[in-house]
């Protein structure tokens, strides 16, 4: 792959890919590594693979596969050490403005609740949700990225929405009782 081609892909899809990596990895350093590894793998296979109609979904597929491989490798280590960065630690990376208006605080809290709820989903539900709502890929594209039948993707999105609705409703009811 020529450098000009790579730079064009980075310009066109880099922001979306990094955003996706950030949500999947939940850690800035892991997201950056995943992002770089994705483009590295893309360069390695770029001449061998004919990139079909949607290079963005091809890049997302590489990122998903790399994420799954890394997760498999680290699962034993995490079981042994019990180390997993919590959402609260990730939120510490977000700088706080000195004076936030009350509405901004409420919106931010709602966004964090949604992010936590999505983060708590199992990967089989979380990845389709992120690809569909964050990356705005079609069901067919998600099916290709995750190597699943389109009907499976559709049912996982449906189940994920039900789970998220239940979790967010419970969270809201719990907050109202306090």
N, C-alpha and C positions, 0 to 999 in steps of 0.2 A: 504494500500500500504506500502510495506517495504521501509525503508530508502535507501537501496542499489538500489532499482528500481528507486526511485525518483532521486537519485544522477546520475544514468545512463541517465535518461531523461534530466536532467539539463546539463550534459556534452554534450550529443548529439544534443540537440535542444535549449539549453538555449541562446546561442549567436544569433541564428536566431530569436528566439522569442523576445529577448530584442531589437534587431534591428528593428523588425516589430513594437513593442510597441513604440519605440522612434519615428518612422515615423508617426504612427497613432496619438499619443498623442501630439507631437510637444513640449513637456515640459519634462525636465529630471525627475522631481519629479513625474509627472503623469505617465510617462513611467515606472518608477521603481515600482510605486504602481500597475500599470496594470500588469506588469511582475510578481510581487509577488502574486497578487490576482489570476492570471491565474494558477500558480503552486499550490496555496492553494486550489482553486476550483478543480484542477486536482487531488490533494491528497484526497479531500473529496469524489469525485466521482470515484476515481481510482478503487476501488474494486467492485463497482456496475456496472461499464460500461466495456464492453469488448472492448479494444482498437483495432480497425480494422487494416488494412494493413498499414496505415500511421499515426503514432502517432503525427508527426509534424503538419499535417493538423487538427488533433483533438485539439491540443494545440492552433493553430491559431483560430480555431472556438470558443474555450473558450474565447480567448482574444477579438475577435470581439464582441461576445455577451456581455462581461463585459464592453467593450468600449461603445457599444450602450446603455446599461442600464445606465451607468454613464452619458452619454451625455444627455439622456432623463431627468435624475434627475437635471442636472445642467442648462438645457435650460431655465427654468423659472428664475433662479438666474441670468444668464447672460443677459437675457432680461431686468431684473430690474436694474442690476448694470452696464451693458454695458462693462463688463470686458472680454477681450479675448486677450490672449498673441499673439502679432503679430509675424510674421516670423522674423522681424528685431530684436526683443527682443531675440528670440531663437538664432539667429546668434551671439548675444553678448556672448553666452556661449562658443563659439568656440574661443580658444586662437589664437591670431595672431602671426605669426612668425615675428621676427624683420626685416628680409630682405627676401621678396619674389621676385622671379624672375618675369618678366613681363608675361611670359607664364603661370606660376602658378596662377597669379592673374586672367588672362583671363579664365583659366579652372575653377577656383573657382567661378568666377562670372557666368559662364554658368551653373555650377551645382546648384548654388543658384537660378538662373532663372527657371531651371527645377523644383527644389524643391518647389519654390513659386507657379509655375503653377500647380503642382500636389496638393499642399496644398489648392489652391483656388477651386479645384473641389468639387462638392457635394459628400457626402459620398457614394452615390450609384455608383459613378464613381471612386472615390479615392480608396476605399477599394479593388475592383477588380484589379486596376492598381498596387497597392502595393503588393498584394498577387501574381500576375502574374509575375511582373518584379523584385520585390525585393526578394520575397520568392521562386520564380520559381515553384509555384504550377501549376498543370495542370488545364485545364478548369473544368474537372470533380471534382477535389479536391476543387477548388474555389466554385463551385456550392454547394458542400456538406457543406463547411464552412459557406457560406452565406445563405444556405437553399433556393437556387434559381434554376430554371431550367438552364441547361447548355447553351441553346440558349440565355437566358437572359444575362448570364455572358459574352458570346461572343459579343452580341450586345452592352453591356455597355462598354466593352473594346474598341470596334470599335469607339463608340461615344466619349469615353474619349480621344482616340488618335486624333480624328478630332479636339476636343476642345483644346487639348494641342498644336497641330500643329498651330492652328489659334492664340492662345495666344502667343506662342513663336515667331511666324512670326511677329505679331504686335509689340512685344517687340523689336525684332531685327530691324525692320523698323524704329521704334521710336528712337532707339539708333543711327542708321545711319544718321538720319536727324539732330541730335544734333551736 
